[in-house]
Amino acid sequence: MMKKNPLLAATALACGLAFAAPASATLTLQSGLVGGSGDVDNVIFNACGTAGTGNPVQGCLNTSHTTLVNFSSNETLNISGGGQATISAQDGTFNTISIALDDTSLGFGKLQFNLDATANGTANFQAIDQFGNVFNFNNVALNGNGNNFFTLGSLDGQVAVSFTLVSTVGISLISDLEQVRLGATEISTPVPAPAGLALMGLGLLGLGMVRRKTA
């Protein structure tokens, strides 16, 4: 039976810990067009989308017609008009709709949109970051007089891979989603934190000592 080398085992553990630390984005949802719209692109439909009726429906970015954006729901959706078109449910109101990039190697660090509600109430939203962490934004106030602009952002440079209007609380009368803008970016591989790098360095040093001893 081969005898285990405790130093070698510790080395492997240290190297593993350097890269296995849990990662998470810090996603926020705020009312209004936070930070302006100069760093996001309009999602349009007349250049690349599926005008008409369907589920999902698809648009693209104004500056990149090959960057496709999917909108899905639990019911049939309508696209009316061209350019930055309005997305509505076939029955006139919806209580769930999801936004995600078609290319799974892409996410968005910023998303802006406008919900048109026909009555005052609140809504629940959910975002998922590139690591699979779920962020719930519950009981967000909606104004029934019309425009409800929101901005999903990231405080640490990480990205979201999907954003969903999960349900409405108090009302189910959201008539449409419009003026969607987002900033698409490549999903990056997490870089080890300084503590993780130190552990990895210690592990590599231990491995060098073992090899020198057995040489």
N, C-alpha and C positions, 0 to 999 in steps of 0.2 A: 504493500500500500504506500502511495506517494505521500510524503510528509508535507503538510501545508506550510508555506512560508508566510508568517504573519505580516511582515513588512510588505511583501508583494501584494497581499490581500488589501492592506491599508492603502497602498498605492492605487490599486484598481478602484477602490471605493472613493478616494479623493478625486480621481479623474472623472468618475461618474457623477459625483455631486456637483462638479464644476459646470456640467451641462444639463443636469436634471432638475435644477431649481425651478419651482413653479413660476410661470410667467402670466402676466395679466395686463391688459390695457386699463386705462382710466377714462371711461367714456362718460360724457355728460350730455344732458338734453336741456336746452334753454329756450325760452320764448324769444321770438324775434329773429332778425337776420344778424346774428352775432358776428362781429368782425367783418361785416360787409360780405359782398359776393365776388370780390375780385380774384379769389383763390379757388373758385369752384366753377364747373362748367354746366350750362343748361343741358338737361336731358330733353332731346327733341324726338319727333316721330316721323316727320314728313321726309327725312333724308334716308331713313334706314328702318323704320319701325313697321308695326303691324296695325295700321289704321283700321278701325272698325271694331269688331267684337271678338273676344277670345279670353282664354285663361291658360297660361299667362299671356300677357301682352309685352311687347318688347320695344324699347327705344334705344337711343345711343347718345353719346356725348356730342355736343355741338362742334367741338374741336377735334374729335376723333370718331368718325362714323363706324369704325370697326370695334370700338369699345361699347359693347352692348349692355343694356340695363334691363333686367327682368322685373316685372310687376306681377305678383300672383295673389290669389285670393281664394276664398272658399265658394266663390260664385263667379259668374261670367262678368267680365269687365268690358267697358266701352272706351274707345279712344275717339274723342271728337276734336275736329280742327287739325291744323298742321302746326309745324314748329313746336313750341313749348306747349303741347296740347294738354287738355284736361282728361283725367282718368276718372271714370265714374262706374258705379255698379249698374248692371242691366235693370235691376228693379228700382233704381233711384237712390238707394242708400246702401252703405256697406259698413260692417263693423270689424273687418279684418282685411289688411293688405300688406304685402311684404315687398321690400325693395332689396335687390341684390345684383351684383355684377355677374354677367354670364361667364366670364373668365374667372375660374376659382383661384387663380394665382394673384388676383387683384382684390383690394379692399378699398375702403374710403375712410380717410381721416376726418372728413367733414361732409355733412349732408344737410341741405336746407330744403324745406318744403312748406306748402301752404295747404291747410285743410279748411274746407268750407263746410261749416256746420249750420244747421237750420234751427238749433235751439241751444241755450246755455247748458253746459254740463261738464263732464270730465271724461278723459280717455286714459287707457293704459297702453304703454308702448314697451317694446322689448328690443334690445340690440344684442348681437353676439359678436365678440371680438375674434381676432385671428387665432386665439388659443382655445376657443370654444367656451369661454366664460360668458355667462348670461347676465345682462344688466336690465333690470326692470325699472321702469319709470311709471309709477302708478298715480292715479287721480290727478292727472294733468288737466288744468282748467281749459275749457273751450268756450269761445264766445259765439253765440248764435247769430250775431249780426253780420257774420261773413268771415273775413280773413283771420286765419290763425297760423302765423308763421312760426316755425321752429328751426333750431339749429342743433344737430348732433355733432359733437366734437370730441377730440381726444386731448387729454392734458399731457400725455407723455410721448407723443409721436407715433403711437400704435394705431391700428386701424380696426374698423368694424367690417364684418363680411356680410351682415344682413341687418335690416331694421324692419320692424313689424308693428303696425297698429294692431294690437292683440285683441282688444275689445273696448267697448264703451261702457261707462258706468253712469247711469242716470239718463243717457240718451243713446239712441242708435241711429241718429239722423245726421250722419256725415255724408253730405251729398257728393263731394268729389275731392280729389287730390290733384294739386296743380303746382306749377312753378317749381318743379323738382330740380335741384342743382346738387352736384357732388364733385368731390375731388378724388379721382381714382389714383391709386398708388400700388406699387408692387408690395406683396406681403413678404417681409424680410424675416430671415432666420434670427431668433433671439441671440444677442451677444452675451456671453457669460458675464455676470456681475464681477466687480473687483474681488469680492470675497471668494467667488467661485474660481477666479483666475489664480488666486493665492493658493487655494486647495490643489488646483491642478499642478501648479509649480512644485508644491511640496510632494505631490505624488510622483512627478517625474524625477525629482531629486532622489526620492527613495528608490525608485526603479534603477537609477544610475548606480546607487550604492550597492544594490543587490547584484547587479551585473559585474561591478568591480570586485565584489567579494568572491563571486563564483568563477572569475576569470583565472 
